Amino acid sequence: MSCLLHPTYFPNIFHFAVIQSYKGHVTWEVHDHFQKQTFRNRCEICTDSGKLKLSAPTIHKKKQAHQKISEVELEYKTLWYRIHWKSITTAYRSSPYFEFYEDELNALFEKKYATLIELNLNSIHFFAKQLNLQLSESYTTSFKQESDSDDYRFLVNTKYKLNYTTMPQYTQVFADRHGFIENASMLDLLFNLGPNTSDYLSEIKINELKT
């Protein structure tokens, strides 16, 4: 059995806990319509000022009322990717494991991607590599409300109410200022826990994510 997920931008911790729980067997939803204000093109990191949202800008095609997520292109007129990288380095350069992943992650930001899906999948593969997790991937062939796979597409919604009690706390760089911030991007977990990231994900009870 595989899990059904949206490929998101530097996915959050719950998102990757699901992927690991299914041992990398994932079906990616690529036939839904792109929606703004979701994790499709957004991730959240923890900074000295609290939670920071990083959004990858996309090209809106005026003739298309709805764009299929697989067709959404990235906008590169602005240097958003450099701003994202600077924000990440500023937030995490003092974290225990940032330097171990810095070069490979920087290379990911140096590359330009034609589509949002391509960027998102590259960010997901980055994490899978660090966790020694072999992904076995497939893609939807059409959009269906119901699925034969275990459906976790709700995790793409930034406003969906999740059960954070299933998430153990770990040490974050700026916890002394803001307290623990739940379900940030996997970047936060990886930079703070390093090789213990996989063990942490295993503690999350994915069957209790819904409130």
C-alpha positions as a LaTeX table, in Angstrom:
\begin{tabular}{lrrr}
\hline
Residue & $x$ (\AA) & $y$ (\AA) & $z$ (\AA) \\
\hline
Met1 & 0.00 & 0.00 & 0.00 \\
Ser2 & 1.21 & 3.49 & $-0.79$ \\
Cys3 & 0.24 & 6.87 & 0.61 \\
Leu4 & $-1.27$ & 9.62 & $-1.52$ \\
Leu5 & 0.37 & 13.00 & $-1.03$ \\
His6 & 0.87 & 16.35 & $-2.69$ \\
Pro7 & 4.51 & 17.05 & $-3.54$ \\
Thr8 & 5.14 & 20.16 & $-1.47$ \\
Tyr9 & 7.95 & 22.70 & $-1.20$ \\
Phe10 & 10.45 & 21.54 & 1.45 \\
Pro11 & 7.68 & 19.53 & 3.13 \\
Asn12 & 6.81 & 19.82 & 6.78 \\
Ile13 & 7.55 & 17.21 & 9.43 \\
Phe14 & 4.14 & 15.50 & 9.41 \\
His15 & 4.38 & 15.18 & 5.65 \\
Phe16 & 7.68 & 13.35 & 5.83 \\
Ala17 & 6.63 & 11.23 & 8.81 \\
Val18 & 3.96 & 9.80 & 6.51 \\
Ile19 & 6.49 & 9.13 & 3.74 \\
Gln20 & 8.84 & 7.34 & 6.12 \\
Ser21 & 6.02 & 5.34 & 7.71 \\
Tyr22 & 5.13 & 3.98 & 4.26 \\
Lys23 & 8.80 & 3.20 & 3.62 \\
Gly24 & 8.92 & 5.62 & 0.73 \\
His25 & 5.98 & 4.13 & $-1.19$ \\
Val26 & 4.27 & 7.29 & $-2.40$ \\
Thr27 & 1.72 & 8.22 & $-5.03$ \\
Trp28 & 2.04 & 11.90 & $-5.89$ \\
Glu29 & $-1.07$ & 13.92 & $-6.66$ \\
Val30 & $-0.28$ & 15.80 & $-9.89$ \\
His31 & $-3.73$ & 16.30 & $-11.41$ \\
Asp32 & $-5.40$ & 18.63 & $-8.93$ \\
His33 & $-5.74$ & 22.37 & $-9.55$ \\
Phe34 & $-3.11$ & 24.67 & $-8.12$ \\
Gln35 & $-4.31$ & 26.64 & $-5.11$ \\
Lys36 & $-2.54$ & 29.54 & $-3.46$ \\
Gln37 & $-1.99$ & 29.82 & 0.30 \\
Thr38 & $-1.10$ & 26.12 & 0.60 \\
Phe39 & 2.09 & 24.14 & 1.10 \\
Arg40 & 2.19 & 23.44 & $-2.64$ \\
Asn41 & 4.61 & 26.34 & $-2.98$ \\
Arg42 & 5.24 & 27.29 & 0.65 \\
Cys43 & 7.36 & 26.10 & 3.55 \\
Glu44 & 7.78 & 27.43 & 7.07 \\
Ile45 & 11.06 & 27.80 & 8.93 \\
Cys46 & 11.89 & 28.94 & 12.47 \\
Thr47 & 13.81 & 32.21 & 12.82 \\
Asp48 & 14.81 & 34.59 & 15.59 \\
Ser49 & 11.53 & 36.43 & 14.91 \\
Gly50 & 9.40 & 33.29 & 15.00 \\
Lys51 & 7.84 & 31.35 & 12.14 \\
Leu52 & 8.74 & 32.59 & 8.65 \\
Lys53 & 6.84 & 31.61 & 5.52 \\
Leu54 & 8.86 & 31.14 & 2.34 \\
Ser55 & 6.80 & 31.04 & $-0.86$ \\
Ala56 & 8.09 & 30.17 & $-4.32$ \\
Pro57 & 6.36 & 32.53 & $-6.80$ \\
Thr58 & 4.52 & 31.00 & $-9.74$ \\
Ile59 & 3.43 & 32.29 & $-13.14$ \\
His60 & $-0.28$ & 32.94 & $-13.45$ \\
Lys61 & $-1.63$ & 32.38 & $-16.94$ \\
Lys62 & $-4.53$ & 34.77 & $-17.49$ \\
Lys63 & $-6.26$ & 32.58 & $-20.08$ \\
Gln64 & $-6.47$ & 29.67 & $-17.65$ \\
Ala65 & $-8.89$ & 30.01 & $-14.76$ \\
His66 & $-7.47$ & 26.87 & $-13.21$ \\
Gln67 & $-4.02$ & 25.44 & $-13.69$ \\
Lys68 & $-3.19$ & 21.80 & $-13.18$ \\
Ile69 & $-0.47$ & 21.58 & $-10.52$ \\
Ser70 & 1.83 & 19.67 & $-12.88$ \\
Glu71 & 1.72 & 22.58 & $-15.35$ \\
Val72 & 2.48 & 25.41 & $-12.94$ \\
Glu73 & 5.68 & 27.22 & $-13.87$ \\
Leu74 & 8.01 & 29.10 & $-11.54$ \\
Glu75 & 8.66 & 32.82 & $-11.85$ \\
Tyr76 & 12.33 & 33.81 & $-11.93$ \\
Lys77 & 12.12 & 37.56 & $-12.59$ \\
Thr78 & 12.71 & 38.10 & $-8.89$ \\
Leu79 & 15.61 & 36.52 & $-7.04$ \\
Trp80 & 13.32 & 34.76 & $-4.57$ \\
Tyr81 & 15.54 & 31.65 & $-4.45$ \\
Arg82 & 18.45 & 33.73 & $-3.18$ \\
Ile83 & 16.20 & 35.34 & $-0.57$ \\
His84 & 15.04 & 31.89 & 0.54 \\
Trp85 & 18.58 & 30.62 & 0.82 \\
Lys86 & 19.69 & 33.69 & 2.77 \\
Ser87 & 16.73 & 33.31 & 5.14 \\
Ile88 & 17.56 & 29.65 & 5.72 \\
Thr89 & 21.26 & 30.29 & 6.37 \\
Thr90 & 20.48 & 33.17 & 8.73 \\
Ala91 & 17.99 & 31.04 & 10.67 \\
Tyr92 & 20.07 & 27.86 & 10.91 \\
Arg93 & 23.76 & 28.63 & 10.63 \\
Ser94 & 24.08 & 28.18 & 14.41 \\
Ser95 & 22.11 & 24.91 & 14.45 \\
Pro96 & 24.06 & 21.71 & 15.27 \\
Tyr97 & 23.98 & 20.13 & 11.81 \\
Phe98 & 23.55 & 22.93 & 9.27 \\
Glu99 & 27.12 & 22.71 & 7.98 \\
Phe100 & 26.74 & 18.99 & 7.24 \\
Tyr101 & 24.01 & 19.69 & 4.65 \\
Glu102 & 24.86 & 23.23 & 3.57 \\
Asp103 & 26.72 & 22.53 & 0.32 \\
Glu104 & 24.25 & 20.05 & $-1.10$ \\
Leu105 & 21.29 & 22.21 & $-0.17$ \\
Asn106 & 22.91 & 25.31 & $-1.66$ \\
Ala107 & 23.38 & 23.44 & $-4.94$ \\
Leu108 & 19.65 & 22.74 & $-5.00$ \\
Phe109 & 18.94 & 26.48 & $-4.77$ \\
Glu110 & 21.46 & 27.30 & $-7.49$ \\
Lys111 & 19.54 & 25.26 & $-10.05$ \\
Lys112 & 16.54 & 26.71 & $-11.88$ \\
Tyr113 & 13.46 & 24.53 & $-12.32$ \\
Ala114 & 10.89 & 24.86 & $-15.08$ \\
Thr115 & 7.94 & 23.80 & $-12.95$ \\
Leu116 & 6.90 & 23.91 & $-9.32$ \\
Ile117 & 6.52 & 20.11 & $-9.28$ \\
Glu118 & 10.14 & 19.70 & $-10.35$ \\
Leu119 & 11.34 & 21.99 & $-7.56$ \\
Asn120 & 9.19 & 20.26 & $-4.95$ \\
Leu121 & 10.28 & 16.76 & $-5.92$ \\
Asn122 & 13.93 & 17.80 & $-5.80$ \\
Ser123 & 13.44 & 19.17 & $-2.29$ \\
Ile124 & 11.75 & 15.91 & $-1.24$ \\
His125 & 14.51 & 13.79 & $-2.76$ \\
Phe126 & 17.05 & 15.87 & $-0.82$ \\
Phe127 & 15.48 & 14.82 & 2.47 \\
Ala128 & 15.03 & 11.21 & 1.39 \\
Lys129 & 18.73 & 11.01 & 0.59 \\
Gln130 & 19.72 & 12.32 & 4.02 \\
Leu131 & 17.47 & 9.72 & 5.67 \\
Asn132 & 18.74 & 6.89 & 3.45 \\
Leu133 & 15.12 & 6.42 & 2.39 \\
Gln134 & 14.56 & 4.86 & $-1.01$ \\
Leu135 & 11.49 & 6.38 & $-2.64$ \\
Ser136 & 9.20 & 4.18 & $-4.70$ \\
Glu137 & 7.12 & 6.76 & $-6.54$ \\
Ser138 & 4.11 & 6.79 & $-8.82$ \\
Tyr139 & 1.85 & 9.58 & $-10.04$ \\
Thr140 & $-1.89$ & 10.04 & $-10.32$ \\
Thr141 & $-3.31$ & 9.73 & $-13.84$ \\
Ser142 & $-6.43$ & 11.78 & $-13.08$ \\
Phe143 & $-7.93$ & 13.65 & $-10.16$ \\
Lys144 & $-10.21$ & 11.64 & $-7.90$ \\
Gln145 & $-11.87$ & 12.68 & $-4.67$ \\
Glu146 & $-11.55$ & 9.14 & $-3.34$ \\
Ser147 & $-8.41$ & 7.04 & $-3.62$ \\
Asp148 & $-7.36$ & 3.42 & $-3.31$ \\
Ser149 & $-4.19$ & 4.64 & $-1.59$ \\
Asp150 & $-4.15$ & 5.93 & 2.00 \\
Asp151 & $-5.06$ & 9.56 & 1.45 \\
Tyr152 & $-2.96$ & 12.22 & 3.19 \\
Arg153 & $-3.60$ & 15.02 & 0.71 \\
Phe154 & $-5.13$ & 17.08 & 3.52 \\
Leu155 & $-1.60$ & 17.86 & 4.72 \\
Val156 & $-1.17$ & 20.35 & 1.87 \\
Asn157 & $-3.76$ & 22.66 & 3.43 \\
Thr158 & $-2.10$ & 25.27 & 5.67 \\
Lys159 & $-5.36$ & 25.81 & 7.59 \\
Tyr160 & $-6.20$ & 22.17 & 8.26 \\
Lys161 & $-6.43$ & 21.48 & 11.99 \\
Leu162 & $-3.88$ & 18.84 & 12.93 \\
Asn163 & $-3.28$ & 16.92 & 16.13 \\
Tyr164 & 0.02 & 18.33 & 17.37 \\
Thr165 & 0.00 & 16.19 & 20.51 \\
Thr166 & 1.45 & 13.37 & 18.41 \\
Met167 & 4.56 & 15.50 & 17.74 \\
Pro168 & 7.29 & 15.20 & 20.42 \\
Gln169 & 9.20 & 18.40 & 21.11 \\
Tyr170 & 12.84 & 18.69 & 20.10 \\
Thr171 & 15.41 & 21.41 & 20.67 \\
Gln172 & 15.05 & 24.31 & 18.23 \\
Val173 & 17.56 & 27.14 & 17.80 \\
Phe174 & 15.28 & 29.94 & 19.03 \\
Ala175 & 13.02 & 27.99 & 21.39 \\
Asp176 & 14.12 & 30.17 & 24.30 \\
Arg177 & 12.49 & 33.15 & 22.56 \\
His178 & 9.36 & 31.67 & 21.02 \\
Gly179 & 8.86 & 28.26 & 22.57 \\
Phe180 & 8.46 & 25.14 & 20.46 \\
Ile181 & 7.10 & 25.69 & 16.92 \\
Glu182 & 5.20 & 22.64 & 15.65 \\
Asn183 & 5.41 & 21.07 & 12.23 \\
Ala184 & 7.93 & 23.36 & 10.60 \\
Ser185 & 9.69 & 22.39 & 7.39 \\
Met186 & 11.85 & 19.28 & 7.52 \\
Leu187 & 14.75 & 21.71 & 7.21 \\
Asp188 & 14.23 & 22.65 & 10.84 \\
Leu189 & 14.21 & 19.04 & 12.00 \\
Leu190 & 17.21 & 18.00 & 9.92 \\
Phe191 & 19.40 & 20.94 & 10.97 \\
Asn192 & 18.60 & 20.40 & 14.64 \\
Leu193 & 18.61 & 16.60 & 14.88 \\
Gly194 & 20.84 & 15.50 & 12.01 \\
Pro195 & 21.28 & 11.69 & 12.04 \\
Asn196 & 18.53 & 11.34 & 14.67 \\
Thr197 & 15.90 & 12.75 & 12.30 \\
Ser198 & 14.66 & 9.34 & 11.17 \\
Asp199 & 14.23 & 8.12 & 14.76 \\
Tyr200 & 12.22 & 11.23 & 15.59 \\
Leu201 & 9.89 & 10.75 & 12.61 \\
Ser202 & 9.24 & 7.19 & 13.74 \\
Glu203 & 7.79 & 8.49 & 17.01 \\
Ile204 & 5.01 & 10.40 & 15.24 \\
Lys205 & 1.71 & 8.50 & 15.12 \\
Ile206 & 0.50 & 9.30 & 11.63 \\
Asn207 & $-2.86$ & 7.60 & 12.19 \\
Glu208 & $-3.61$ & 10.30 & 14.79 \\
Leu209 & $-2.76$ & 13.36 & 12.67 \\
Lys210 & $-6.37$ & 14.37 & 12.16 \\
Thr211 & $-8.05$ & 16.17 & 15.07 \\
\hline
\end{tabular}
